[in-house]
Amino acid sequence: MNRKNKEVFIKYLFLLFALVSIIVLGLIVFSLFREGMPLFATVPFRDFLFGLEWYPTYDPPSFGIFPLIVGSLIVTAIATLISVPLGVLAAVYISEIAPQRVKGILKSVIELLAGLPSVVLGFFGMVIVAPWLQETFDLPTGLNIINASVILAIMAIPTISSISEDALYAVPREFKEASYALGATKFETIAKVIVPAALSGISTAIMLGMARAIGETMVVLMVAGGAAAIPESLFDSVRPMPASIAAEMGETPYRSAHYQALFATGIVLFVLTLAFNLIADYVSHKFKQTGSATL
């Protein structure tokens, strides 16, 4: 096989891999909609999306997932508030400030943290964080929004830090040298040159971290408390959408209304995750030139 034929073969091989990914995703989406959409023949979409009661085993059942959506969004928002500063600042320190030896250690620790199974972090939240919260704040239970948010933040930090570090590392060296040549300090160079130039990648990292948090299952199943109600405080228990699907799918009769409601919940979760990824792509393109333009 000559060189030209090899290049053609590799080209079509990569095309095949890309098509396989698209086909698998399409089959997943098709399965979600095939199993979930029949619910709306008997339950109005508005009642499903904005209903305040999730009692799928009652007679008659109630399939309102609004408390599940609120639980997912609250937990994700608080986890983001915790993980974004820590992840971005960790990336800045590793990329621009840390000595080489410290940089290697910190990168290894963050990669190890990213590799921890979610069930292990869930056990940590149940065994360590929950009793501490319950005793410290005199709560009925330590399985609540704060617990779930902290554990989700721990899971999101490696994603945010790793992608942000790549974005910071990709800033041209000439930008830094020009800043130093103009008399800027290291802090000024980081704050006014490097970070703005890497804004596109950092924004993408934040959105992908949020997408990771909102789609996480085991952590919220283990430490969020499982209460399908709209919370009144940060110490209340909630049941995010992934936790509800994981907890109930195994005991649901095949293709019953409850079964279809769980798939419909999966559709909503899929749409939210897709929205986060589309926003990340939009932000990445919108601010691609912003960093250079502000220098």
N, C-alpha and C positions, 0 to 999 in steps of 0.2 A: 504493500500500500504506500503510494507516494505521499508527499507532504500535503498536496492539495486535497487528496481524498481523505487524509486524516483530519484536516481542518473541517471539511464538510461533515464527516462522521461526528466529530466532537460538537459541532454546531447543532446537529439534529439530536444528539444525545442530550444536550442541555435543554433543548426545546422540549424533549420528551419529559424530562424531570419537571420543567415548569408546568407543562400540561397536566402531569399527574397531581401536582399540588393544587392546581385550579379545579380539577375534576373532584378530588377528595373534598375540598371546601364546598364545591357545589352540591355534592351528595349530602354533606352534613346539613347545609341550609335547606335542601329539599326535604330531608327527613324531619327537620324541625317544623317546617311549615305543613308538611303532610299530616303530622300527628297533632299539631297544635291548632290549626285553623278550624277544624270541625267544631271546636268548643263554641265558636262564635255563632253557630247556628242556633244555639239554645241560650247562650249568655251574651248579652250585648257587650260590645267591645268597651264602651264607656264604663259600664258597671265593673267589668274585669279590671280595667286600668286604674280607675279612681275609686273603686269600692273600698270601704274601710274595714271589712271583716273577711278574714281568711279562715273559714271553717269548712273544709272540703268534705269532711265525713259526717256533717250534720244532715238532718232531713227536714227541710230541703237544705242542700249545701250552699255555702257562700264562697264565691271565688273572687274576692276583691284583693288585688295584690298591691294596693297603694302603700300599706304599711311595710311591705317587703321592699318596695322601691325606695321609700324614705330611709329604711334601715341601711340599705346598700349605699345610698348617697351620703348619709351622715358618716358612716364608718369610713368610707373612702375619702371624704373631705377632711376629716380629722387626721387620718393617716397621712394624707398629702401634706397637711400643715406641719406635721412632725418630720416627715421623710425628706421633703424638698430642701429645707435649709441644711439639714445634716448631710444629705447626699451631695448637694452642689458644693458646699464648703469642703467636704471631704475630697471631692474631685479637684477643687482648686488647690488644696494643700498638697495632695499627692502629685499633681501635675506641675506646680510652680514653686512650691516652698520646701517640701520635704527633701532631706538628703537622700542619696541614692539607696543606702541600706534601709532606711526607714520606709522609703517608697516601696521597695520590694516587699517588706513585711506587711505593710498596710494593704497593698494590692492582693496579696495572698489571703489575708484575713477577709477582705470583702468578697473575693471569689469563693472562699470557703463558706461564707455566710449565704451567698447566692445558691450554693449547692445543698444547703440544709433542706431536708424534706419538710413540707409544710406541716405534716403530722407531728414532727418533733417540736416545731415551734408552737404548735397547738398544745402539746403536753406541757411545754414550758409555761404557756399562758394559764393553763388549768392548775398546775401544781405550784407554781411560784408566784405569778402575778396575781391571780384571782384571790388566794388567801391573804396576800399582802393588802390588796385593795379593800377587801372585806373587813380586815382588822383595823386598818389605818383610818378609813372613812366611816366605819360603823355601818356597813351596808348589809342588806339581806343576802346579797350574793355578789361575788366578785366577777361573775360572768356577765359582762355588760359592754357598753359602747366603748368605753375607755380602754378596757382590756383588749378588745378586738382591734381597735385602732392602733394601739401600740405595737401589737404583734404584726399587723399588716404593714405598718411603717418599717419595721425591721426587715420585712420581706422586700419592700419596695426600694429601700436604700441602695442595695447593690446594683439594681437596674439603673436608677438615676445616677449614681456615682460613676458607674462604668461608662455609660453613654456620654455623660457630661465630660468625663476625663478624655475620652476620644475626641470630643469636639474641641476641648481646650488644647489638646496636643496638636490638632490639625491647624491651629492658627499659625500663619507664616511667621517664621523667626524674624523676618525683616520688620514686622510691626513692632515687636518688642525692642529690637535694636534701635529703631527710629525713636521710640518713646524714651528709652534711656539716653539717647543722644540729645534729646531736647531737655534733659534735666529732670525727667519724671522719676519719682521713687518707685521702688518695687510694688508697693501697695497701690500707688496711682496707676502704674502700668497694668496691674491685674484688674483694677476696678474700672478703668476708663478705656482700656485698649483690648485686653485679652478676653474678658467676659463679654463685652459687647460684640466682639468679632465672633465669638462662639455662641451667641444668643440663639441661633437657629437650632443647633444641636442640643443645647441645654433645654430649650422649650420642648423639643421632641422627647428628650429623656423624661421630663416631668409628665407629659401626657401618657407615655408608655408605662411609667410607674403607676399612674392612676388607673390605667386599663388593667394592669396586673392586679391591683388591689381590688377593683370592683368585681373581677372575675374569680377571685380566690374562693375556694370551697371549704377545705378542711379546717382552716383557722377559724373562720366565722361559724362553722358548724360546731366547733369545740368550745369556743370562748365567748361567743356573742350572747349566749343565754337562751336563744330560741323562742322569744316572745313575739308573736306576730301581731304587734300593736304599735301604734305611733308613739315614740318615746316622749316623755315630758322632761327628762333631764339626761345628762351625759352618763349617769350611773344606772340608767334603765337598761334592761335586756332588750335585744332586738333580734329579728330573724331576717337577714339579707336573703336575696333571691337564690344565690347558689346554695346556701345552707338549707333552704326549704326544699329545693329540688333533690339534694343529696339525702336528706332525712326521710323523705316521703316516697320517693320513686320505688324503692324496693318492696313496699307493702301495698302498692296501688294496683287494683285490677287492670288488666291489659285493656287499653282503649276505652276505659271508663271516662266519665266527665272529669274526674280527678286526674287521671292519667293525661288527658288532653290539656288540662289546666297547667300541669307542670311543664309540658312541652311549650305551651303558650308563654309561660314565664321564661322559659329558655329563649324564646324568640325575642322578648323584651330585653333580656340580658345581652343577647347577641347584638341587637340594634344599639344598645348603649356602648358596648365594647367597640363596635364598628365606628360609632360616632367619635369616640376618643381617638381611634387610629386615623380617621379622616381629618380630625382637627390637628393631630400631630403632623400629618403630611402637609396640611395647609399652612400651619405655622412654620414648618421647616422651609417651605418654598417662599412664603411671604417675607421672612426675615433673613433669607439667605444672603442678601446683599446689604442688609441693614448694618451689620457689624462693620463692613468696609466703609459704608457711607458715613458712619458716625465718627470715624477716626480722623 
